[in-house]
Amino acid sequence: MSRENSDIRYNLSELPAWEPKPHSAGVGAPPLGKVWWSGKGAPPKIGDRVDVAMNGFGPGTVRGYFVEWGWLGIYVEVDNPPEWYVKQLAQDGARRPANREGLPMIFGAELREVKA
């Protein structure tokens, strides 16, 4: 089995072992048994408040974790989802096995800040 960024896991309730890596640092597999985190500081815990900079999502609460291609991400229940997201979710929400609850999937680099 080759060491590629093929680690994909969804709907995680526990934070996996991780290493910091800026998203701009390029490709490459994380250390064995760990995933990359592209955010500043440590990944937020479930229940922490975050501010999502991407796509107008804004503030929300961390509800879980996922891993795609070796990168750690978080599911965020945003306080006021943008209208475009609500419409998109209504159209294709049933086809999203990676995200059963329809929560935005956010990577560390897409956060403004984390509030415990």
For each residue, the residues with C-beta under 8 A, 3 or more apart:
1:
2:
3: 29 32
4: 29
5: 27 28 29 30 69 70 71
6: 69 70
7: 30 35 67 69 70
8: 67 68 69
9: 12 16 66 67
10: 66 67 97 98 99
11: 64 66 75 98 99 100
12: 9 15 16 64 65 66 67
13: 46 64 65
14: 65
15: 12 18 43 45 65 72
16: 9 12 34 35 65 67 72
17: 33 34 35
18: 15 30 34 35 36 37 43 72
19: 30 31 34 35 36 37
20: 36 37
21: 25 30 36 37 38
22: 25 38 109
23: 38 71 107 108 109
24:
25: 21 22
26:
27: 5
28: 5
29: 3 4 5 70
30: 5 7 18 19 21 34 35 36 70
31: 19 34
32: 3
33: 17
34: 16 17 18 19 30 31
35: 7 16 17 18 19 30 67 70 71 72
36: 18 19 20 21 30 70 71 72
37: 18 19 20 21 42 43 71 72 108
38: 21 22 23 71 107 108 109
39: 43 107 108 109 111 114
40: 108 111
41: 114
42: 37
43: 15 18 37 39 65 72 74 108
44: 48 50 62 74 111 114 116
45: 15 48 62 116
46: 13 62 63 64 65
47: 61 62
48: 44 45 61 62 114 115 116
49: 59 60 61 62 114 115 116
50: 44 59 60 61 62 74 76 106 111 112 113 114 115
51: 58 59 60 111 112 113 115
52: 55 57 58 59 60 76 78 104 106 110 111 112
53: 110 111 112
54: 57 106 110
55: 52 82 85 104
56: 82
57: 52 54 60 76 78 81 82 85 104 106
58: 51 52 78 79 80
59: 49 50 51 52 78 79
60: 49 50 51 52 57 76 77 78 79 104
61: 47 48 49 50 76 77
62: 44 45 46 47 48 49 50 74 75 76
63: 46 74 75 76 77 101 103
64: 11 12 13 46 74 75 103
65: 12 13 14 15 16 43 46 72 73 74 75
66: 9 10 11 12 72 73 74 75 98 99 105
67: 7 8 9 10 12 16 35 70 71 72 73
68: 8 71 73 105
69: 5 6 7 8
70: 5 6 7 29 30 35 36 67
71: 5 23 35 36 37 38 67 68 107
72: 15 16 18 35 36 37 43 65 66 67 107 108
73: 65 66 67 68 105 106 107 108
74: 43 44 50 62 63 64 65 66 105 106 107 108
75: 11 62 63 64 65 66 99 101 103 104 105 106
76: 50 52 57 60 61 62 63 103 104 106
77: 60 61 63 103
78: 52 57 58 59 60 81 103 104
79: 58 59 60
80: 58
81: 57 78 85 86 104
82: 55 56 57 85 86
83: 86 87
84: 87 88
85: 55 57 81 82 88 89 104
86: 81 82 83 89 90
87: 83 84 90 91
88: 84 85 91 92
89: 85 86 92 93 102
90: 86 87 93
91: 87 88
92: 88 89 95 96
93: 89 90 96 102
94:
95: 92
96: 92 93 99 100 102
97: 10 100
98: 10 11 66 105
99: 10 11 66 75 96 102 103 105
100: 11 96 97
101: 63 75
102: 89 93 96 99
103: 63 64 75 76 77 78 99
104: 52 55 57 60 75 76 78 81 85
105: 66 68 73 74 75 98 99
106: 50 52 54 57 73 74 75 76 110 111
107: 23 38 39 71 72 73 74 110
108: 23 37 38 39 40 43 72 73 74 111
109: 22 23 38 39
110: 52 53 54 106 107
111: 39 40 44 50 51 52 53 106 108 114
112: 50 51 52 53
113: 50 51
114: 39 41 44 48 49 50 111
115: 48 49 50 51
116: 44 45 48 49
